[in-house]
Structures are given as C-alpha cells and as structure tokens.
Amino acid sequence: MQNLVILAGNVGATPETRSTQGGTKITQFSLATSRPKRDSEGKILKDADGRRVEDTEWHRITCFNGVGKTVAQYVDKGQKVMVRGRIHYTRWTDNENIERYGVEIIADEVTFLSRGRQQQGATQNQDDLDDDVPF
C-alpha cells in the first residue's frame, strides 16, 4: 500500500523557509484547493450572479532539500502549482498540556502550473536548477 496525495491549487502565501538544528532546510506554504458546492440533489449551487459557489480547503505543504530550495526561489502567492507527496499526521502536547493534532502534505514534487517569481536580476534557465528536483 502507498500513501500518495496529488493536489492542484493556488499558493496562499509566499513560502517560508527555516532550518533545523541539524541544518536541514524546510520550506512550507499553504495551498488552496476548491470544488463546487452541491445541494442535496447533487446540483451545483450558484450565487445571485449565476456564478458557481465553491468550497475551498487549505492544505499545509512541507518541502525538504532540493524541492524546498526550488519552491522558495520560484513560488509566490497566487501561483498555481500541483503537489505530489504524502499525508503526514502529527500529535504533540502543547505548553498547557493539551494534546494537539495536525496534518500536512510532505511534497516529493511541486509542478508549476503558472509562472511565479523569477530570479532577481535575470531569468534562470532550466540548466541552473537542481537536476534531481522535479518542477
């Protein structure tokens, strides 16, 4: 069996990068996915202007190493991306001794579906990107 997730959506905010004490770089961003809302009969709901009403879900995406480096360099808020990875559940106890739960997507690949940031000063050609990083 395999834990596999594929999401396509819009980046909610500019990705943030941090480093662990061991020096591993971690890049995180939020991803919004949407689908049409349906009534009890399965028909797509529309607003007063005749536009589809959508149900949006937010996902926390975490990238490591080369994928994270590429995402941090080229991805920006509003960009459309496709993420392929796995679901990761976490459990911890906070400072007030309350047990908390979380879920994130650990990205193996991030595919750009629209243009994002370009490198400062000049555009980078594909040969300058990490060879082992799908984009």
LUMROMI-599141 format. One line per 3 residues: number of its first residue (from 1); their letters; for each residue y, x, z of N, C-alpha, C. Coordinates in nm, 3 decimals. Atoms other than C-alpha are relative to their C-alpha. Example, Ala and Ser with C-alpha at 12.3 -4.5 7.8 and 13.67 -1.06 7.14 Angstrom:
BEGIN
1> AS> -0.119,0.089,0.000,-0.450,1.230,0.780,0.120,0.090,0.000  -0.119,-0.082,-0.006,-0.106,1.367,0.714,0.109,-0.077,0.073 $
This chain:
BEGIN
1> MQN> -0.118,0.084,0.000,0.000,0.000,0.000,0.124,0.088,0.000  -0.122,-0.078,0.011,0.354,0.110,-0.066,0.120,-0.080,0.047  -0.126,0.058,-0.044,0.693,0.037,0.092,0.102,0.035,-0.107 $
4> LVI> -0.089,-0.025,0.113,0.916,0.003,-0.217,0.105,-0.109,-0.009  -0.112,0.092,0.012,1.259,-0.156,-0.248,0.084,0.041,-0.120  -0.095,-0.025,0.109,1.478,-0.188,-0.558,0.113,-0.101,0.015 $
7> LAG> -0.118,0.085,-0.015,1.831,-0.324,-0.514,0.104,0.040,-0.103  -0.113,-0.027,0.089,2.116,-0.355,-0.762,0.118,-0.081,0.053  -0.116,0.070,-0.054,2.464,-0.439,-0.640,0.125,0.085,-0.007 $
10> NVG> -0.130,-0.066,-0.004,2.818,-0.331,-0.564,0.016,0.077,0.131  -0.025,-0.083,-0.117,2.910,-0.049,-0.327,0.116,-0.060,0.078  -0.100,0.067,-0.082,3.107,-0.191,-0.035,0.112,0.089,0.050 $
13> ATP> -0.102,-0.094,-0.050,3.296,0.120,0.078,-0.037,0.139,-0.049  0.024,-0.138,0.040,3.333,0.485,-0.012,-0.107,0.060,0.092  0.107,-0.058,-0.082,3.016,0.666,0.106,0.053,0.102,0.101 $
16> ETR> -0.037,-0.095,-0.106,3.039,0.870,0.428,-0.114,0.098,0.020  0.100,-0.105,-0.019,2.859,1.199,0.483,0.018,0.064,0.137  0.000,-0.071,-0.128,2.765,1.362,0.812,-0.118,0.098,-0.002 $
19> STQ> 0.108,-0.098,-0.010,2.535,1.645,0.917,-0.069,-0.015,0.134  0.074,0.000,-0.124,2.260,1.650,1.177,0.018,0.136,0.067  -0.008,-0.128,-0.070,2.241,1.928,1.437,-0.081,0.106,-0.074 $
22> GGT> 0.083,-0.093,0.077,1.973,2.084,1.215,0.057,0.036,-0.135  -0.066,-0.034,0.125,2.211,2.093,0.918,-0.034,-0.090,-0.118  0.033,0.094,0.107,2.062,1.805,0.715,0.121,-0.088,-0.029 $
25> KIT> -0.111,0.087,0.040,2.332,1.618,0.520,-0.053,-0.141,-0.021  0.036,0.141,0.013,2.313,1.238,0.541,0.121,-0.074,-0.054  -0.107,0.080,0.059,2.522,1.013,0.317,-0.039,-0.147,0.010 $
28> QFS> 0.027,0.142,-0.014,2.547,0.641,0.391,0.108,-0.082,-0.068  -0.094,0.096,0.056,2.708,0.347,0.216,-0.058,-0.140,0.010  0.046,0.138,-0.002,2.690,-0.031,0.214,-0.011,-0.050,-0.144 $
31> LAT> 0.023,0.056,0.133,2.559,-0.225,-0.085,-0.009,-0.151,0.012  0.001,0.147,0.002,2.626,-0.594,-0.156,-0.085,-0.049,-0.116  0.077,0.067,0.104,2.370,-0.798,-0.347,0.029,-0.149,0.011 $
34> SRP> -0.032,0.143,0.001,2.430,-1.159,-0.449,-0.102,-0.078,-0.081  0.084,0.092,0.075,2.228,-1.454,-0.567,0.063,-0.138,0.013  -0.063,0.133,-0.007,2.330,-1.810,-0.644,-0.058,-0.084,0.114 $
37> KRD> 0.045,0.095,-0.102,2.315,-2.064,-0.361,-0.056,-0.122,-0.071  0.064,0.118,0.060,2.093,-2.364,-0.433,-0.002,-0.114,0.101  0.010,0.118,-0.087,2.083,-2.719,-0.298,-0.147,-0.028,0.031 $
40> SEG> 0.137,0.033,-0.041,1.774,-2.891,-0.155,-0.093,-0.031,-0.118  0.081,0.028,0.119,1.659,-2.978,-0.508,-0.016,0.124,-0.089  0.013,-0.124,0.076,1.687,-2.619,-0.631,0.108,0.021,-0.104 $
43> KIL> -0.109,-0.016,0.097,2.002,-2.672,-0.839,0.104,0.097,0.055  -0.103,-0.095,-0.039,2.267,-2.401,-0.836,0.127,-0.073,0.040  -0.123,0.062,-0.050,2.570,-2.501,-0.629,0.121,0.057,-0.072 $
46> KDA> -0.125,-0.043,0.063,2.917,-2.487,-0.786,0.116,-0.044,0.086  -0.119,0.035,-0.078,3.261,-2.487,-0.627,0.085,-0.100,-0.078  -0.088,0.100,0.061,3.551,-2.720,-0.712,0.047,0.042,-0.140 $
49> DGR> -0.043,-0.050,0.131,3.645,-2.497,-1.010,-0.116,0.016,-0.098  0.116,-0.010,0.088,3.292,-2.508,-1.154,-0.068,0.136,-0.001  0.063,-0.133,-0.009,3.203,-2.151,-1.055,-0.117,-0.004,0.095 $
52> RVE> 0.119,-0.007,-0.086,2.867,-2.064,-0.902,0.038,0.049,0.140  -0.016,-0.046,-0.137,2.862,-2.031,-0.526,-0.113,0.099,0.026  0.100,-0.104,-0.019,2.685,-1.710,-0.431,-0.021,0.032,0.148 $
55> DTE> 0.038,-0.045,-0.133,2.505,-1.593,-0.120,-0.010,0.152,-0.006  -0.005,-0.146,0.005,2.584,-1.226,-0.054,-0.066,0.058,0.124  0.063,-0.072,-0.110,2.373,-0.992,0.159,0.045,0.146,-0.006 $
58> WHR> -0.044,-0.139,-0.010,2.478,-0.646,0.280,-0.115,0.086,0.047  0.107,-0.093,-0.031,2.241,-0.351,0.297,0.060,0.136,0.034  -0.042,-0.136,-0.035,2.286,-0.013,0.466,-0.091,0.097,-0.074 $
61> ITC> 0.075,-0.095,0.082,2.179,0.265,0.228,0.021,0.140,0.058  -0.006,-0.137,-0.051,2.097,0.616,0.355,-0.063,0.094,-0.101  0.046,-0.099,0.098,2.060,0.917,0.123,-0.001,0.138,0.067 $
64> FNG> 0.012,-0.136,-0.055,1.949,1.270,0.207,0.013,0.103,-0.112  0.003,-0.120,0.085,1.996,1.613,0.049,0.066,-0.021,-0.136  -0.058,0.004,0.134,2.050,1.616,-0.332,0.050,-0.137,-0.041 $
67> VGK> -0.045,0.135,0.033,2.069,1.239,-0.374,0.129,-0.030,0.076  -0.120,0.023,-0.081,2.321,1.222,-0.089,0.120,0.076,-0.052  -0.109,-0.083,0.054,2.527,1.504,-0.240,0.060,-0.065,-0.124 $
70> TVA> -0.047,0.064,0.123,2.547,1.329,-0.577,0.074,-0.130,0.031  -0.065,0.126,-0.039,2.632,0.993,-0.416,0.137,0.028,0.060  -0.128,-0.033,-0.064,2.904,1.149,-0.200,0.104,0.046,-0.102 $
73> QYV> -0.092,-0.056,0.099,3.054,1.321,-0.504,0.047,-0.103,-0.102  -0.031,0.086,0.115,3.047,1.038,-0.760,0.011,-0.149,0.027  0.002,0.145,-0.025,3.008,0.696,-0.595,0.126,-0.041,0.076 $
76> DKG> -0.120,0.051,-0.065,3.307,0.488,-0.491,-0.013,-0.150,0.022  -0.003,0.143,-0.031,3.382,0.141,-0.353,0.009,-0.083,-0.129  -0.004,0.092,0.113,3.315,-0.139,-0.604,-0.092,0.039,-0.115 $
79> QKV> 0.089,-0.046,0.108,3.086,0.067,-0.828,-0.134,-0.073,0.006  0.131,0.062,0.008,2.765,-0.094,-0.947,-0.107,0.109,-0.005  0.109,-0.097,-0.004,2.450,0.101,-0.859,-0.133,-0.073,0.021 $
82> MVR> 0.134,0.047,-0.031,2.076,0.049,-0.844,-0.064,0.103,0.092  0.062,-0.087,-0.099,1.891,0.192,-0.545,-0.150,-0.026,0.001  0.146,0.009,-0.014,1.519,0.265,-0.536,-0.037,0.081,0.122 $
85> GRI> 0.034,-0.070,-0.123,1.376,0.354,-0.199,-0.098,-0.079,0.083  0.092,0.067,-0.092,1.201,0.220,0.109,0.078,-0.059,0.118  -0.059,0.062,-0.119,1.281,-0.004,0.407,-0.039,0.083,0.121 $
88> HYT> 0.026,-0.074,-0.124,1.314,0.177,0.739,0.057,-0.080,0.117  -0.041,0.075,-0.119,1.326,-0.015,1.070,0.019,0.096,0.116  -0.025,-0.085,-0.116,1.473,0.142,1.382,0.014,-0.086,0.125 $
91> RWT> -0.015,0.067,-0.129,1.469,0.049,1.750,0.053,0.103,0.099  -0.057,-0.091,-0.098,1.677,0.204,2.027,0.054,-0.081,0.117  -0.060,0.060,-0.118,1.818,0.133,2.370,0.142,0.053,0.012 $
94> DNE> -0.140,-0.042,-0.004,2.197,0.136,2.395,0.040,0.045,0.141  -0.052,-0.051,-0.128,2.417,0.266,2.680,-0.011,-0.102,0.113  0.010,0.106,-0.101,2.390,-0.071,2.859,-0.145,-0.043,0.021 $
97> NIE> 0.143,0.022,-0.015,2.008,-0.051,2.848,-0.050,-0.127,-0.071  0.042,0.114,0.082,1.983,-0.326,2.584,-0.073,0.054,-0.122  0.078,-0.045,0.115,1.714,-0.285,2.320,0.061,-0.056,-0.128 $
100> RYG> -0.062,0.036,0.128,1.865,-0.290,1.970,-0.095,0.029,-0.115  0.082,-0.019,0.120,1.710,-0.312,1.624,0.091,0.015,-0.121  -0.077,-0.017,0.123,1.831,-0.207,1.281,-0.094,0.020,-0.117 $
103> VEI> 0.076,-0.023,0.123,1.717,-0.181,0.923,0.091,0.069,-0.099  -0.075,-0.069,0.104,1.827,0.050,0.644,-0.094,0.027,-0.116  0.076,-0.039,0.117,1.716,0.147,0.297,0.016,0.151,-0.015 $
106> IAD> -0.002,-0.143,0.025,1.624,0.514,0.258,-0.014,0.018,-0.151  -0.004,-0.008,0.146,1.718,0.590,-0.104,-0.071,0.125,-0.050  0.062,-0.111,0.073,1.493,0.805,-0.322,0.077,0.027,-0.129 $
109> EVT> -0.077,-0.010,0.125,1.703,0.736,-0.633,0.119,-0.095,0.007  -0.117,0.086,0.018,2.051,0.598,-0.699,0.042,0.014,-0.146  -0.036,0.002,0.142,2.123,0.499,-1.058,0.137,-0.064,-0.016 $
112> FLS> -0.135,0.053,0.021,2.484,0.449,-1.165,-0.002,-0.103,-0.113  -0.007,0.106,0.100,2.533,0.118,-1.348,0.141,-0.020,-0.053  -0.138,-0.001,0.048,2.909,0.160,-1.383,0.061,0.134,0.039 $
115> RGR> -0.063,-0.129,-0.027,3.148,0.454,-1.372,0.057,0.002,0.140  -0.057,-0.021,-0.133,3.251,0.593,-1.036,0.103,0.109,-0.006  -0.095,-0.111,-0.008,3.458,0.889,-0.927,-0.040,0.112,-0.093 $
118> QQQ> 0.023,-0.123,0.076,3.493,1.192,-1.149,0.036,0.115,0.091  -0.032,-0.117,-0.079,3.506,1.540,-1.004,0.149,0.030,-0.012  -0.143,-0.031,0.001,3.859,1.648,-0.910,0.033,0.100,-0.110 $
121> GAT> -0.048,-0.094,0.101,4.042,1.813,-1.199,-0.063,-0.015,-0.136  0.067,0.009,0.130,3.781,1.780,-1.474,-0.129,-0.077,0.017  0.128,0.070,-0.007,3.477,1.576,-1.559,-0.111,0.103,-0.004 $
124> QNQ> 0.115,-0.089,-0.005,3.146,1.737,-1.486,-0.101,-0.045,-0.103  0.105,0.043,0.091,2.876,1.745,-1.748,-0.130,-0.007,0.076  0.127,0.027,-0.065,2.521,1.647,-1.666,-0.071,0.127,0.044 $
127> DDL> 0.067,-0.124,-0.036,2.403,2.010,-1.655,0.045,0.053,0.135  -0.050,-0.048,-0.128,2.617,2.068,-1.344,-0.061,-0.073,0.119  0.060,0.076,-0.108,2.429,1.806,-1.141,-0.132,0.063,0.040 $
130> DDD> 0.129,-0.050,-0.047,2.122,1.888,-0.934,-0.110,-0.051,-0.094  0.107,0.037,0.094,1.818,1.890,-1.166,-0.098,-0.099,0.058  0.102,0.084,-0.060,1.596,1.710,-0.917,0.055,-0.133,0.049 $
133> VPF> -0.061,0.122,-0.050,1.836,1.423,-0.847,0.012,-0.103,-0.112  -0.021,0.106,0.098,1.796,1.101,-1.048,0.138,-0.062,0.023  -0.131,0.063,-0.015,2.130,0.940,-1.117,0.017,-0.109,-0.101 $
